[in-house]
Amino acid sequence: MVHPPDVRLDGAPAPAVPHPLDNAAWAALTGPHAHFAERVGRAARYPSDVAVFAALADPADPAAWADLHRLAGPAAAVAVPGADGVPEGWRTSDAVPGVQLVDTALRAEPDPEAVPLGPADVPEILELVARTRPGPFLPRTVLLGTYLGIRHRGRLIALAGERLRLPGWTEISAVCTDPDHRGRGLATRLVRAVAAGIRERGDTPFLHAAASNTRAIGLYESLGFTLRRRTTFLEVRTPGTAPAAEAL
């Protein structure tokens, strides 16, 4: 006898299985990016020069927040995407409404002018990011995945790459174009080129954007991305005292 997937054999509803994109940073740090992870129990984070994100196995679990306190230390600022709030003693220093979009009809294709970028290109990448502000980019962010750029007369003028990577999914991030070269479709070309590499290994592209960045959201939707969920990029500060050590 075949039973519906949402009903247990005793007739009770089966518990819902969380989608990995609902807690993408945790799925990345406990999956394909586990080699980057600094972890204590049910909390993990990227090294501070790789990415700003920390993650909890369950943002509703006080024990996970206690683990994050032990991991980050007292009075430390951390970014916890997707959390709805913080426990007593923690402070929210910033909360940016955001959206998560997934590839449903994107035309992915390599670009002959897109060149791979690596650690030697980081100073130039950081300079472009400072001019365009696509979001956090740190000295070792480039190690998270493939980053592609387009140059004009040797100067880097556009960028896009891979950030969070979790089972079956890879995030496209750091999409930016020098202001003097906008309107030429460079961002579109790079998004398609990065997506081509993601698709080639069997993953599906997704991305995040600030909800207020309606121009970027409109571009992504026109390329074939679909809104999956609304979320919040939460920056928090841990309590100012060291967490109590666990009893042995």
C-alpha positions in Angstrom: 0.0 0.0 0.0 1.4 3.4 -0.9 0.9 6.2 1.6 0.8 9.9 0.8 4.2 11.5 1.7 2.5 13.9 4.2 0.7 11.2 6.3 2.3 8.8 8.7 1.4 5.1 8.9 -0.7 5.8 12.0 -2.7 8.4 10.1 -1.2 11.4 11.9 0.3 14.3 9.7 4.0 13.8 9.0 6.2 16.6 10.3 7.1 19.1 7.6 10.6 18.7 6.3 12.4 22.2 6.3 13.5 23.3 2.9 17.3 24.0 2.9 16.7 27.5 1.4 14.8 28.4 4.6 18.0 28.2 6.5 20.5 28.6 3.7 23.6 29.6 5.7 23.2 26.7 8.1 22.7 24.3 5.1 25.9 25.7 3.6 28.0 25.6 6.7 27.0 22.0 7.5 27.2 20.9 3.9 29.4 21.9 1.0 31.0 24.8 3.0 31.6 22.8 6.1 35.4 23.1 5.6 35.0 26.9 6.3 32.8 26.5 9.3 33.7 27.6 12.8 31.2 25.7 14.9 30.0 25.2 18.5 27.1 22.8 18.9 24.1 24.1 17.0 25.7 27.3 15.9 28.3 27.9 13.1 29.8 30.8 11.3 32.2 31.7 8.5 35.6 33.0 9.3 35.5 36.8 9.7 37.5 37.4 6.5 35.4 35.1 4.4 31.8 36.0 5.0 29.7 37.9 7.6 27.2 35.1 8.2 26.5 33.0 11.3 23.8 30.4 11.4 21.7 28.4 13.8 20.4 24.9 13.4 17.1 26.3 14.6 16.7 30.0 15.1 13.8 29.3 17.5 16.0 27.2 19.8 17.5 29.1 22.8 20.2 26.5 23.1 21.4 27.3 19.6 21.7 31.0 20.5 23.7 30.0 23.6 26.0 28.1 21.3 26.4 31.1 19.1 27.2 33.3 22.2 30.0 30.8 23.1 31.2 30.8 19.5 31.2 34.5 18.9 32.1 35.7 22.4 30.8 38.6 24.4 29.6 41.9 22.8 30.3 40.6 19.3 28.5 41.6 16.1 27.2 38.8 13.9 24.8 38.6 11.0 22.1 35.9 11.4 20.0 35.7 8.2 16.5 34.5 8.5 16.1 34.9 12.3 12.8 36.6 13.4 14.1 37.9 16.7 16.8 37.6 19.4 16.7 36.1 22.9 16.8 38.3 26.0 20.2 39.9 26.5 20.9 40.2 22.8 20.6 43.4 20.8 19.5 43.8 17.2 21.9 46.4 15.6 20.3 46.3 12.1 17.5 44.5 10.4 17.2 44.8 6.6 14.1 43.3 4.9 15.1 41.1 2.0 13.9 38.7 -0.6 15.0 35.3 -1.8 14.6 34.5 -5.5 15.2 31.2 -7.3 15.9 30.3 -10.9 12.8 29.1 -12.7 13.4 30.2 -16.2 16.9 31.7 -16.5 18.8 31.4 -19.7 22.3 30.4 -18.5 25.2 30.6 -20.9 28.9 31.2 -20.7 30.3 34.6 -21.7 33.5 34.8 -23.8 34.6 38.0 -22.1 34.0 36.8 -18.5 37.3 35.9 -16.9 37.8 33.9 -13.6 38.9 35.9 -10.6 41.0 34.7 -7.7 43.0 35.8 -4.7 45.4 37.9 -6.8 42.4 40.0 -8.0 41.0 40.7 -4.5 42.4 44.3 -4.3 40.7 45.2 -7.5 37.5 43.4 -6.5 37.4 45.3 -3.2 37.9 48.6 -5.1 34.9 47.8 -7.4 32.8 46.7 -4.5 33.6 49.9 -2.6 32.4 51.9 -5.6 29.2 49.9 -6.2 28.2 48.5 -2.8 26.5 45.2 -3.8 26.9 43.9 -0.3 29.6 42.5 2.0 32.8 41.3 0.3 35.8 40.4 2.4 39.4 39.6 1.7 38.7 35.8 1.3 35.2 35.8 0.0 36.5 34.9 -3.4 37.3 31.4 -2.0 33.6 30.6 -1.6 33.1 29.7 -5.2 33.6 30.8 -8.8 33.8 34.6 -9.4 33.8 36.1 -12.9 34.6 39.6 -14.0 34.6 41.7 -17.2 37.5 44.1 -17.9 37.7 47.2 -20.0 41.2 48.2 -21.0 42.5 46.0 -18.3 40.3 47.5 -15.5 37.7 45.4 -13.7 34.3 47.0 -14.4 31.8 44.2 -13.6 31.6 41.3 -11.2 29.4 38.4 -10.1 30.1 35.1 -8.3 29.0 32.3 -6.0 28.5 32.8 -2.2 26.4 30.3 -0.2 26.6 26.8 -1.5 24.3 24.2 -0.1 23.2 20.7 -1.3 21.5 21.3 -4.7 21.7 25.1 -4.6 24.3 27.8 -5.1 23.7 31.5 -4.4 24.7 34.2 -7.0 26.1 37.2 -5.2 28.3 40.4 -5.5 26.6 41.4 -8.8 27.9 44.8 -9.6 28.9 47.1 -12.5 31.1 50.2 -12.4 28.7 53.3 -12.7 30.5 54.5 -15.8 29.7 51.2 -17.6 26.1 50.6 -16.6 23.3 50.1 -19.2 25.4 47.7 -21.3 23.9 44.5 -19.9 27.1 43.4 -18.2 25.4 42.3 -15.0 23.0 40.2 -17.0 25.8 38.6 -18.9 27.7 37.7 -15.7 24.6 36.4 -13.9 24.0 34.1 -16.9 27.6 33.0 -17.0 27.9 32.3 -13.3 24.5 30.4 -13.5 25.9 28.3 -16.4 28.7 27.0 -14.1 26.2 26.3 -11.3 23.9 24.4 -13.6 26.8 22.4 -15.1 27.5 20.8 -11.7 23.7 20.1 -11.2 22.8 22.9 -8.8 20.1 25.5 -9.1 21.0 29.2 -8.8 19.3 31.4 -6.2 20.0 34.8 -4.9 19.1 37.4 -2.2 18.4 41.1 -2.5 17.4 43.9 -0.2 13.6 44.3 -0.5 14.2 48.0 -1.2 16.3 47.3 -4.2 13.4 47.1 -6.6 15.6 47.8 -9.6 17.7 44.8 -9.0 14.7 42.6 -8.2 13.0 43.7 -11.4 16.2 42.8 -13.4 16.4 39.3 -11.7 12.7 38.6 -12.4 13.1 39.6 -16.0 16.0 37.1 -16.3 13.9 34.2 -15.0 14.2 34.4 -11.2 11.0 34.0 -9.1 10.3 35.3 -5.6 10.4 32.4 -3.2 10.2 34.1 0.2 10.7 37.3 2.1 13.3 37.2 4.8 15.3 39.5 7.1 19.0 40.1 7.2 19.5 40.5 10.9 22.7 41.9 12.4 22.8 41.2 16.2 25.2 41.8 19.1 25.8 39.1 21.6 25.4 39.7 25.3 28.2 41.7 26.8 29.3 39.0 29.3 31.1 35.7 28.6 28.7 32.8 28.6 28.9 30.4 31.5 30.9 27.3 30.9 29.1 24.0 30.6 29.4 21.7 33.5 31.7 18.7 32.9 
